[in-house]
Every structure is written in structure tokens, then in C-alpha cells.
Amino acid sequence: MPAVISWTLEGPEPSSPFRHAIGLRALTLACIARSDRHLATAVHDANQPKPYAIGPLQRVHGQDGLLRVEIGCSADWAVEPILNGLPPLGMRIGLGRTEYRFVGAEIRRQATFAQLREAGAEGLTIPLRMLTPTAHHAPGALRRPVVVPDPVLYVGSRLRRWDLFADAPFDPAVLDAVAQRVVVGAFAGGTHSVTLDRGRVFLGFVGSVDLVVLPDDQTPDPLPHVLWALARLAEYCGTGVDTMRGMGRTRIARPQGSDTKAGASALSP
């Protein structure tokens, strides 16, 4: 089932949370390789969205010297190999020229695709928070970034991952319905640029976005249910491009005080 695995490392806080994107990608793939070398090769070579998204490396609040990174797995079959290939507790890990110590890991959130789908719609407005810069590549020969929130691009990003990794894909006509009936009702925030590995600059949108489904005379209307399921998946897979470098981290903006996580469970490598 989709899951968010949190790693805790001990060491110096990087100059930027995105400073060690290359090293964290390599570390994640190494975990899979320790469990299944052939699977790791297949994941690396596949020209399609990867079954995991890697968050930025951030300091644990109130605990100097401890840092955390979240690995969101959108494919059932990726979770176990990553868990089985975790480094031993206390192992020294090199990220770039900096050394860290592996402290532990836990599952912070998990759900089956059926649970994501069957939770149903919570209204015609899907309120989202884009926590890190979010962007897409426009179709065409030139690599043109799209940073303005766009319903078709946002939903299409998640739909492709759902259809790749879920047991039951959605009707491909979903995107046509989104183009006709889903609008950005409101957004607050703006573009934000960060420097990734090797000096590459990434520009994307950070802030809140409300996707609104325009009413239809269908009874019942399946579109809101699909969009809410995809929004729940986005909390595991992110939105847009470069999700393995910490970009596109997405959360549903729920009322303050609501509990959106399953109970976290500690893991022993």
C-alpha cells in the first residue's frame, strides 16, 4: 500500500534542505538494491514516474543535530524493498562531502488504494497546499516550465501515477472532464526558486490552491470522488516534476486540529 517512510539522520544541517538531492536518491535506490538488485535496475532504467518521491532534508523541530527526510511510496511493491534494505542503525552515510549517522526510520502514514478511493468526496472544492516548489513541463519540443497552478496538469500528474501503480486504473476520460469542469477557485502564494544539486535552479509555485468542480446534472457525479482520491495519493507521490528532488510536496489543507495520519510505527532495519 502507499506509505510515507521517514528516515532520521544525525549530522550537520545542510545550507539548503535540497542540498543533498542526489545523495538521497542514491540512498533510496541502494535500499531497493540491497533487497532486490534486479528491481533496483528496472526502477532506475524505467522511463516513467518513479514509484517513490523524496522530500527535502530538514531539521527535526526542537532537536539539534537530527534531520528527517520523508520517502513517499506510491507503489505497493516499492515499500517492502525500501524497508528491508534500510542501513543498520548507527551506520555512517555520506551525502556529498558530509557524513551523517542513520538513527532510525518509521512509517508515518499509509493507506491502500482502495482506502484512498473509497473515502469518497469531501465536497466540490479540493483545498491543497503545495509545500515545496511545484511545476510541470509543457508539451512540445522545448522544455518549457509551467509554474502557474493548472487543474489539468495537477490532476494529470497524479492520474498517471495512479494508473501506473494502482490495482484498478481510472477512466482515461477523467482528464477531459477536468478540462471542462475543474477550475482554480482560489490560490495564495507565489513562485519560489531553490538551488538543487549541481547548481541547478528550480522555479515553482508554493502556496495554497483550491480546485473547484463545477456542478453537473449527473446523479451521482463520479468526478469529485476521483479528484479526492487523486489528491489523497498526492500526499504520497507529490505533484509535477522533480519529486525525487523534494519538489511538488503536496498536502490536503484540512481544518486545523484534524488528524490526517495513520499511527506512526517504528522500524528496525
ABEGO torsion letter per residue (X at the ends): XBBBBBBBBBEBBBABAAAAAAAAAAAAAAAAAAABAAAAAAAAABBBBBABBBBBBBBBBGBBGBBBBBBBBABAAAAAAAAAABBBBGBBBBBEABBBBBAEBBBABBBBAAAAAAAEBAEABBBBBBABBBBBBBBEABBBBBABBBAAAAAAAAAAAAAAABABBBBAAAAAAAAAABBBABBBEEBBBBBBBGGBBBBBBBEBBBBBBBBBABOBBAAAAAAAAAAAAAAAAEBEBGAAAGBGBBBBBBBBGBBABBBBBBBBX
